[in-house]
Amino acid sequence: MSTESHSFLDGLTMKVSVNGEYIELPAEATVSVLLKQLKLLPDRVAVEMDKQIVRRSDWDRAEISAGASLEVVQFVGGG
């Protein structure tokens, strides 16, 4: 008998819109998971989900729903 615990949602994915393009994310993904999947540095982005800004302090617990619309803006330095 396996001692591993598996959620009912293991392996399930959902589609969300990120900057107008649909991508797949794991079910129950958070904003932090999205940023890791996109390989973006968290200190250089702002995130809007369904027309609401998501505060950086909420990224670990801000769950993304299937069909959500996200905008991710990356800040670029230079001069």
C-alpha positions as CSV (number, residue, x, y, z in Angstrom):
1,M,0.0,0.0,0.0
2,S,1.4,3.4,-1.0
3,T,1.8,6.0,1.7
4,E,1.7,8.9,-0.8
5,S,-1.3,11.2,-0.6
6,H,-2.9,12.2,-3.8
7,S,-5.5,14.9,-4.3
8,F,-8.6,14.2,-6.5
9,L,-7.3,16.9,-8.8
10,D,-3.8,15.5,-9.3
11,G,-2.9,15.7,-13.0
12,L,-5.9,17.9,-13.9
13,T,-5.3,21.1,-15.8
14,M,-7.3,24.1,-16.7
15,K,-7.1,26.8,-19.4
16,V,-6.7,30.4,-18.6
17,S,-5.9,33.5,-20.6
18,V,-2.6,35.2,-20.0
19,N,-2.0,38.4,-21.9
20,G,-4.6,37.3,-24.4
21,E,-3.2,33.8,-25.0
22,Y,-4.6,30.6,-23.6
23,I,-2.3,28.4,-21.6
24,E,-2.8,25.3,-19.4
25,L,-2.1,25.4,-15.7
26,P,-2.5,22.8,-13.0
27,A,-5.9,22.8,-11.4
28,E,-5.9,24.9,-8.2
29,A,-2.8,26.9,-9.5
30,T,-2.0,30.1,-7.7
31,V,-0.5,33.3,-9.1
32,S,2.9,32.1,-7.8
33,V,2.6,28.9,-9.7
34,L,1.7,30.8,-12.9
35,L,4.8,33.0,-12.6
36,K,7.1,30.0,-12.0
37,Q,5.6,28.3,-15.1
38,L,6.2,31.4,-17.1
39,K,9.7,31.7,-15.7
40,L,9.3,35.3,-14.7
41,L,11.1,36.9,-11.8
42,P,8.5,37.8,-9.2
43,D,10.1,41.1,-8.2
44,R,9.8,42.5,-11.8
45,V,6.1,41.9,-12.6
46,A,2.6,43.0,-11.7
47,V,-0.4,40.7,-12.1
48,E,-4.1,41.5,-12.8
49,M,-6.7,38.7,-12.5
50,D,-10.2,39.3,-13.9
51,K,-9.6,43.1,-13.9
52,Q,-8.4,43.2,-10.3
53,I,-4.7,43.8,-9.3
54,V,-3.4,40.9,-7.2
55,R,-1.1,42.2,-4.5
56,R,2.3,40.5,-4.3
57,S,1.6,39.5,-0.7
58,D,-1.4,37.4,-2.0
59,W,0.3,35.6,-4.8
60,D,0.9,32.4,-2.9
61,R,-2.8,32.0,-1.9
62,A,-4.5,33.7,-4.9
63,E,-6.1,30.7,-6.7
64,I,-6.7,31.0,-10.4
65,S,-10.1,29.7,-11.6
66,A,-10.6,27.9,-14.9
67,G,-11.2,30.5,-17.7
68,A,-9.7,33.3,-15.7
69,S,-8.2,36.3,-17.6
70,L,-4.8,37.4,-16.4
71,E,-2.5,40.2,-17.5
72,V,1.1,40.0,-16.5
73,V,3.2,43.1,-16.9
74,Q,7.0,42.8,-16.8
75,F,9.1,45.7,-15.8
76,V,12.2,46.3,-17.8
77,G,15.1,48.5,-16.6
78,G,17.2,50.6,-18.8
79,G,18.0,54.2,-19.6
